[in-house]
Amino acid sequence: MNVMDRMTAPVYQQLKEKGREKLAEMYTRCFRSTWDTTLQRADGTVFLVTGDISAMWLRDSSAQVYHYLPHANEIPEVADAIEQMLRRQFMYISIDPYANAFNKEANGNKLHHDRTNWTAEQKEWIWERKYEIDSLCYPIRLAHGFWKETGNAAWCDETFLKAVDAILTLWETEQHHCEKSPYTFERIVDCPPSDTLVNGGKGAPVAYTGMTWSGFRPSDDACQYGYLIPANFFARHALEQLKELIAALAPDAALEARIAKLHEEIEEGLRKYAVVHHETFGDVYAYEVDGMGHYNLMDDANVPSLLSLPYLGCLSADDPVYQNTRKMLLSRANPYYYEGTAAKGIGSPHTPENFVWPISLCIQGLTAQDGEEIRKLADMLENLDAGTFLMHEGVNVNDTADFTRPWFAWANSIFSEFVEKAIPCL
């Protein structure tokens, strides 16, 4: 029995016994997708494409392998692949912590030739340089989870510590974005407004809050207001995980104090600015704020989202403000919530109107506390594959044959996570 068969066989059999043959086949194909189609060996490390885009995103690559973590302690091939991918991720961060997507080699490949303040070396390695907080959170989350699962800390070396310093320096700098940040980004070809930053590439003005600024959302769309609340929750939690890693694997009192200070400042910013009052739903979490009184009430399908905060470990699903926010997000009060004859759920301004994302449906299920809600989501997702037995980026809520991105590994991976949770409810 090969590596993938060993990992998928127990869940496949449970689903078959419940009479869910199609779901069993979808689970197996989705679970295998990253391993079978996106993983490439390169220079003693692992490079993961997102699927139909040939670059490696720090966010996507971390999420693509997260469902393999529970097996890493038992299957050496899996542990080796994750360790080698972590090495590559921290190498990339050391090259440029502002970048979101990288090339396999320093070959100068680009999505677009954008105007940004990169060096000659960075320009060769970087596929795209849209700065997103979550790009730095995800490798920390993966490293922490991998260490907890396996005890493997071989990736914790000088490159990792260099990356940690780069992450902290960036987040500290971006607490004072308007005054101290060197980062600018402008797409110099005709493009939607969401593909570039206003104000000469600096983004809309923000005031100091203690939180750290982000140019773009995890959708790779520009932030309307620079303090992205779910991303700051994710950063706060990543700092908790990072402090635990440093204390256990590379003790350094000064570094731990630096992490703790940044954590405290971001937490204070979230306390002061993250919650706003909605006339229907009560106190809810804003999606974005600017520290000057402006806020954005919405959610995007991409993770980190407000809906995903319990899934990421950022807060409890019982948090009363989260519960209010969840009700708001899964309603027409969220401008990117869509309902149709085939599906209902959260989509994204990144894709057309009335397209719901399987990722957001999986997140809804992974954060749900009601078994009936989980079962209905499993049934819905089972019918959104358009006969491919795989997940896609966005799907038309009225026509499942109308979808974006036929090969999108992150969606397949998180679907596997959701199905494993859903089994008792089926």
C-alpha positions as CSV (number, residue, x, y, z in Angstrom):
1,M,0.0,0.0,0.0
2,N,1.5,3.3,-1.0
3,V,1.8,6.5,1.1
4,M,-1.5,8.1,0.0
5,D,-3.5,4.8,0.2
6,R,-2.3,4.3,3.8
7,M,-3.5,7.7,4.8
8,T,-6.9,7.7,3.0
9,A,-8.0,4.1,3.5
10,P,-9.6,4.4,6.9
11,V,-11.8,7.4,6.0
12,Y,-12.6,6.0,2.6
13,Q,-13.9,2.8,4.3
14,Q,-15.9,4.7,6.8
15,L,-17.6,6.7,4.1
16,K,-18.3,3.6,2.1
17,E,-19.9,2.0,5.1
18,K,-22.2,5.0,5.4
19,G,-23.3,4.6,1.8
20,R,-21.4,7.7,0.7
21,E,-19.5,6.2,-2.3
22,K,-19.1,9.4,-4.2
23,L,-18.0,11.4,-1.2
24,A,-15.5,8.6,-0.5
25,E,-14.1,9.0,-4.0
26,M,-14.0,12.7,-3.8
27,Y,-12.3,12.6,-0.4
28,T,-9.6,10.3,-1.7
29,R,-8.9,12.3,-4.8
30,C,-8.9,15.6,-3.0
31,F,-6.7,14.3,-0.2
32,R,-4.1,13.1,-2.7
33,S,-4.2,16.2,-4.9
34,T,-1.3,18.1,-3.4
35,W,1.0,15.0,-3.1
36,D,0.2,13.7,-6.6
37,T,0.1,16.8,-8.6
38,T,1.8,19.8,-7.0
39,L,4.9,18.6,-5.1
40,Q,8.2,19.0,-6.7
41,R,11.7,18.3,-5.4
42,A,14.2,21.1,-5.8
43,D,17.7,21.6,-4.4
44,G,17.1,19.3,-1.4
45,T,13.8,21.0,-0.6
46,V,10.2,20.8,-1.7
47,F,8.5,23.3,-4.0
48,L,4.7,23.3,-4.2
49,V,2.8,24.9,-7.0
50,T,-0.8,26.1,-6.2
51,G,-2.2,24.0,-9.0
52,D,-2.8,25.7,-12.3
53,I,-0.4,28.5,-11.4
54,S,3.2,27.5,-11.5
55,A,4.4,29.6,-8.5
56,M,4.6,28.7,-4.8
57,W,2.5,30.9,-2.5
58,L,3.6,30.9,1.2
59,R,-0.1,30.7,2.3
60,D,-1.4,28.1,-0.2
61,S,1.6,25.8,0.2
62,S,1.1,25.7,4.0
63,A,-2.6,25.0,3.7
64,Q,-2.1,22.4,0.9
65,V,-0.1,20.1,3.3
66,Y,-1.8,20.9,6.6
67,H,-4.1,17.9,6.3
68,Y,-1.1,15.6,6.2
69,L,0.2,16.6,9.6
70,P,-1.7,14.0,11.6
71,H,0.1,11.3,9.5
72,A,3.6,12.8,9.6
73,N,4.7,11.0,12.8
74,E,3.9,7.6,11.3
75,I,5.0,8.1,7.7
76,P,8.6,9.2,7.2
77,E,8.0,10.3,3.6
78,V,5.4,12.8,4.7
79,A,7.5,14.2,7.5
80,D,10.4,14.6,5.1
81,A,8.3,16.5,2.6
82,I,6.9,18.9,5.1
83,E,10.3,19.5,6.7
84,Q,11.9,20.2,3.3
85,M,9.0,22.5,2.3
86,L,9.4,24.5,5.6
87,R,13.1,25.0,4.7
88,R,12.1,26.4,1.4
89,Q,9.5,28.7,2.9
90,F,11.9,30.2,5.5
91,M,14.5,30.6,2.7
92,Y,11.9,32.6,0.7
93,I,11.0,34.8,3.7
94,S,14.6,35.5,4.3
95,I,14.9,36.7,0.7
96,D,11.9,39.0,1.0
97,P,9.2,38.9,3.7
98,Y,6.9,41.2,1.7
99,A,6.5,38.8,-1.2
100,N,3.5,36.4,-1.4
101,A,4.6,34.1,-4.2
102,F,7.9,32.8,-5.4
103,N,9.6,31.0,-8.3
104,K,11.2,27.5,-8.2
105,E,14.5,29.1,-9.2
106,A,15.8,32.6,-9.5
107,N,14.6,32.9,-13.1
108,G,12.7,36.2,-13.1
109,N,9.3,34.7,-13.9
110,K,6.5,37.1,-13.1
111,L,2.7,37.3,-13.0
112,H,3.1,41.0,-14.0
113,H,6.1,43.4,-14.1
114,D,4.9,45.6,-11.2
115,R,6.4,48.7,-9.7
116,T,7.7,48.0,-6.2
117,N,10.9,48.5,-4.2
118,W,12.5,45.2,-4.6
119,T,16.2,44.4,-5.0
120,A,17.7,42.8,-8.1
121,E,18.0,39.4,-6.3
122,Q,14.4,39.6,-5.0
123,K,13.2,40.4,-8.5
124,E,14.6,37.1,-9.8
125,W,13.0,35.0,-7.1
126,I,9.6,36.6,-6.8
127,W,6.5,35.7,-8.8
128,E,4.4,38.3,-7.1
129,R,5.1,40.9,-4.3
130,K,1.7,41.7,-2.9
131,Y,2.3,42.0,0.9
132,E,-0.2,40.0,3.0
133,I,0.1,39.4,6.7
134,D,-1.1,35.8,6.4
135,S,1.8,34.9,4.1
136,L,4.0,35.1,7.2
137,C,1.5,33.5,9.6
138,Y,1.0,30.3,7.7
139,P,4.6,29.0,7.8
140,I,4.7,29.6,11.5
141,R,1.4,27.7,11.9
142,L,2.7,24.8,9.9
143,A,6.1,24.7,11.7
144,H,4.4,24.8,15.1
145,G,1.9,22.1,14.1
146,F,4.6,19.9,12.5
147,W,6.8,20.2,15.6
148,K,3.9,19.4,18.0
149,E,3.0,16.3,15.9
150,T,6.4,14.9,15.2
151,G,9.0,16.6,17.5
152,N,11.0,17.3,14.4
153,A,12.9,20.6,14.7
154,A,15.5,20.0,12.0
155,W,14.1,23.0,10.1
156,C,14.9,25.2,13.0
157,D,18.3,26.6,11.8
158,E,20.0,29.9,11.0
159,T,17.7,30.4,8.0
160,F,14.6,30.0,10.2
161,L,16.0,32.5,12.8
162,K,16.8,34.9,10.0
163,A,13.2,34.6,8.7
164,V,11.9,35.1,12.3
165,D,13.8,38.4,12.5
166,A,12.5,39.5,9.1
167,I,8.9,38.7,10.1
168,L,9.2,40.6,13.4
169,T,11.0,43.6,11.8
170,L,8.3,43.8,9.1
171,W,5.4,43.6,11.5
172,E,7.0,46.2,13.8
173,T,7.6,48.5,10.9
174,E,4.1,48.1,9.5
175,Q,2.6,49.1,12.9
176,H,3.7,52.6,11.6
177,H,3.0,52.1,7.9
178,C,2.6,55.7,6.9
179,E,5.7,56.9,8.8
180,K,8.2,54.0,8.5
181,S,7.3,51.5,5.7
182,P,9.5,51.2,2.7
183,Y,6.9,49.1,0.9
184,T,5.1,50.3,-2.2
185,F,3.2,48.3,-4.8
186,E,1.7,49.4,-8.1
187,R,0.5,47.3,-11.0
188,I,1.7,49.2,-14.0
189,V,-0.6,47.6,-16.6
190,D,-4.4,48.1,-16.9
191,C,-5.9,46.2,-14.1
192,P,-8.9,46.2,-11.7
193,P,-8.5,48.6,-8.8
194,S,-8.2,45.6,-6.5
195,D,-4.9,44.6,-8.1
196,T,-2.9,47.7,-7.1
197,L,-2.5,50.1,-4.1
198,V,-3.6,53.7,-4.2
199,N,-1.7,56.7,-3.0
200,G,1.5,56.0,-5.0
201,G,1.5,52.4,-4.0
202,K,1.3,53.1,-0.3
203,G,-2.4,52.3,0.2
204,A,-5.0,54.4,1.9
205,P,-3.8,56.4,5.0
206,V,-4.0,54.7,8.4
207,A,-3.5,55.8,12.0
208,Y,-1.4,53.9,14.6
209,T,-3.5,51.3,16.4
210,G,-0.9,48.7,17.6
211,M,-2.0,46.4,14.9
212,T,0.1,45.7,11.9
213,W,-0.8,46.9,8.3
214,S,-1.5,44.7,5.3
215,G,-1.5,45.8,1.7
216,F,-3.6,42.9,0.4
217,R,-6.1,40.4,1.6
218,P,-5.5,36.6,1.4
219,S,-7.4,36.8,-1.9
220,D,-4.5,38.9,-3.3
221,D,-7.0,41.8,-3.5
222,A,-6.1,45.2,-2.1
223,C,-7.3,46.1,1.3
224,Q,-9.8,48.9,1.5
225,Y,-8.5,49.8,5.0
226,G,-5.1,48.8,6.0
227,Y,-5.7,46.9,9.3
228,L,-7.2,43.6,8.2
229,I,-8.8,42.2,11.4
230,P,-8.8,38.5,10.7
231,A,-5.1,38.7,9.6
232,N,-4.2,40.6,12.8
233,F,-6.0,37.9,14.8
234,F,-3.9,35.3,12.9
235,A,-0.7,37.3,13.5
236,R,-1.5,37.5,17.3
237,H,-1.9,33.7,17.4
238,A,1.2,33.1,15.2
239,L,3.2,35.1,17.7
240,E,2.0,32.9,20.5
241,Q,3.1,29.8,18.5
242,L,6.4,31.5,17.6
243,K,7.2,32.3,21.2
244,E,6.6,28.7,22.2
245,L,8.9,27.5,19.3
246,I,11.7,29.8,20.3
247,A,11.4,29.0,24.0
248,A,11.7,25.3,23.3
249,L,14.0,25.1,20.3
250,A,16.2,28.2,20.3
251,P,15.9,30.0,23.7
252,D,16.7,33.7,23.6
253,A,15.3,35.9,26.3
254,A,15.6,39.1,24.2
255,L,13.8,37.5,21.2
256,E,11.0,36.1,23.4
257,A,10.5,39.5,25.0
258,R,10.4,41.1,21.5
259,I,7.7,38.6,20.4
260,A,5.7,39.2,23.6
261,K,5.8,43.0,23.2
262,L,4.5,42.8,19.6
263,H,1.8,40.3,20.7
264,E,0.6,42.6,23.4
265,E,0.5,45.6,21.1
266,I,-1.5,43.8,18.4
267,E,-3.8,42.4,21.1
268,E,-4.5,45.9,22.4
269,G,-5.2,47.1,18.9
270,L,-7.7,44.3,18.4
271,R,-9.3,45.1,21.7
272,K,-9.8,48.8,20.8
273,Y,-10.6,48.6,17.1
274,A,-11.8,45.2,16.0
275,V,-15.4,45.3,17.4
276,V,-18.1,47.5,16.0
277,H,-21.8,47.6,16.8
278,H,-24.3,46.4,14.2
279,E,-27.9,47.5,14.6
280,T,-29.3,44.0,13.8
281,F,-26.6,41.6,15.0
282,G,-25.1,43.5,18.0
283,D,-21.3,43.7,18.5
284,V,-19.5,42.1,15.6
285,Y,-15.9,42.0,14.3
286,A,-15.1,44.3,11.4
287,Y,-13.2,42.9,8.4
288,E,-11.0,46.0,8.0
289,V,-10.4,49.3,9.9
290,D,-8.1,52.2,9.4
291,G,-7.8,53.5,13.0
292,M,-9.5,56.7,12.0
293,G,-13.1,55.6,12.5
294,H,-13.7,53.9,9.1
295,Y,-14.5,50.1,9.0
296,N,-15.6,47.5,6.5
297,L,-18.3,44.9,7.4
298,M,-18.0,41.9,5.2
299,D,-16.1,38.6,4.9
300,D,-14.1,37.1,2.1
301,A,-13.9,33.3,1.3
302,N,-10.1,33.3,1.6
303,V,-8.5,32.3,4.9
304,P,-7.8,34.0,7.2
305,S,-11.4,35.2,7.2
306,L,-13.6,36.3,10.1
307,L,-15.5,33.0,9.7
308,S,-12.3,31.0,10.0
309,L,-11.0,32.4,13.3
310,P,-11.9,29.4,15.5
311,Y,-10.5,27.0,12.8
312,L,-7.1,28.8,13.0
313,G,-7.1,28.7,16.8
314,C,-7.5,32.5,17.1
315,L,-10.5,32.4,19.3
316,S,-13.2,30.1,20.6
317,A,-16.3,29.3,18.5
318,D,-18.3,30.2,21.6
319,D,-17.0,33.7,21.6
320,P,-20.2,35.8,21.7
321,V,-18.9,38.4,19.3
322,Y,-17.8,35.7,16.9
323,Q,-21.3,34.1,17.1
324,N,-22.9,37.5,16.3
325,T,-20.4,38.0,13.5
326,R,-21.0,34.5,12.1
327,K,-24.8,35.2,11.9
328,M,-24.0,38.5,10.0
329,L,-21.6,36.9,7.6
330,L,-23.9,34.0,6.7
331,S,-26.7,36.4,5.7
332,R,-27.4,39.1,3.1
333,A,-25.7,41.6,5.4
334,N,-22.4,40.3,4.0
335,P,-22.2,41.7,0.5
336,Y,-20.3,38.5,-0.6
337,Y,-22.9,36.0,0.7
338,Y,-24.8,34.4,-2.2
339,E,-27.7,32.0,-2.4
340,G,-28.9,30.1,-5.5
341,T,-30.5,26.8,-6.6
342,A,-27.3,24.8,-6.2
343,A,-25.4,26.4,-3.3
344,K,-25.4,29.1,-0.7
345,G,-22.4,30.6,1.2
346,I,-19.6,33.1,1.1
347,G,-17.8,34.1,-2.1
348,S,-15.3,36.8,-2.9
349,P,-14.9,40.0,-4.8
350,H,-11.9,38.1,-6.4
351,T,-14.4,36.1,-8.4
352,P,-17.7,36.9,-10.2
353,E,-20.9,37.8,-8.3
354,N,-22.9,34.7,-7.3
355,F,-19.9,32.5,-7.1
356,V,-19.5,30.7,-3.7
357,W,-16.2,29.2,-2.7
358,P,-15.9,25.6,-1.6
359,I,-13.1,26.8,0.8
360,S,-15.6,29.0,2.6
361,L,-18.1,26.2,2.7
362,C,-15.5,23.9,4.3
363,I,-14.6,26.6,6.8
364,Q,-18.2,27.1,7.6
365,G,-18.4,23.3,8.4
366,L,-15.1,23.2,10.3
367,T,-16.3,26.0,12.6
368,A,-19.9,24.8,12.9
369,Q,-21.2,23.4,16.2
370,D,-24.4,21.9,14.8
371,G,-24.4,18.4,13.3
372,E,-27.2,19.2,10.9
373,E,-25.4,22.2,9.5
374,I,-22.3,20.1,8.9
375,R,-24.3,17.4,7.1
376,K,-26.0,19.9,4.8
377,L,-22.7,21.4,3.9
378,A,-21.3,17.9,3.1
379,D,-24.3,17.2,0.9
380,M,-23.8,20.6,-0.9
381,L,-20.1,20.1,-1.4
382,E,-20.6,16.6,-2.8
383,N,-22.7,18.2,-5.6
384,L,-20.4,21.1,-6.5
385,D,-17.6,19.1,-8.2
386,A,-19.2,19.2,-11.7
387,G,-18.3,15.5,-12.2
388,T,-14.6,16.1,-11.6
389,F,-14.5,14.6,-8.0
390,L,-12.4,17.7,-7.1
391,M,-13.0,21.1,-5.6
392,H,-12.7,24.4,-7.4
393,E,-12.0,28.1,-6.5
394,G,-15.5,29.5,-7.1
395,V,-18.7,27.8,-8.3
396,N,-21.9,29.5,-9.7
397,V,-24.6,29.1,-7.1
398,N,-27.1,28.3,-9.9
399,D,-24.9,26.2,-12.2
400,T,-22.3,23.9,-10.8
401,A,-20.7,23.4,-14.2
402,D,-19.7,27.0,-14.2
403,F,-16.6,27.2,-12.0
404,T,-13.2,28.9,-11.7
405,R,-9.8,27.1,-11.5
406,P,-10.1,23.4,-12.4
407,W,-6.9,22.7,-10.5
408,F,-6.7,24.4,-7.1
409,A,-5.0,22.3,-4.5
410,W,-5.8,24.3,-1.4
411,A,-9.5,23.8,-1.9
412,N,-8.9,20.1,-2.3
413,S,-6.9,19.9,0.9
414,I,-9.3,21.8,3.1
415,F,-12.2,19.7,1.7
416,S,-10.4,16.6,3.0
417,E,-10.1,18.2,6.5
418,F,-13.8,19.0,6.5
419,V,-14.9,15.5,5.4
420,E,-12.9,13.9,8.2
421,K,-14.8,16.2,10.7
422,A,-18.1,15.5,9.0
423,I,-18.1,11.7,9.2
424,P,-20.0,11.4,12.5
425,C,-22.7,13.7,11.2
426,L,-23.4,11.8,7.9
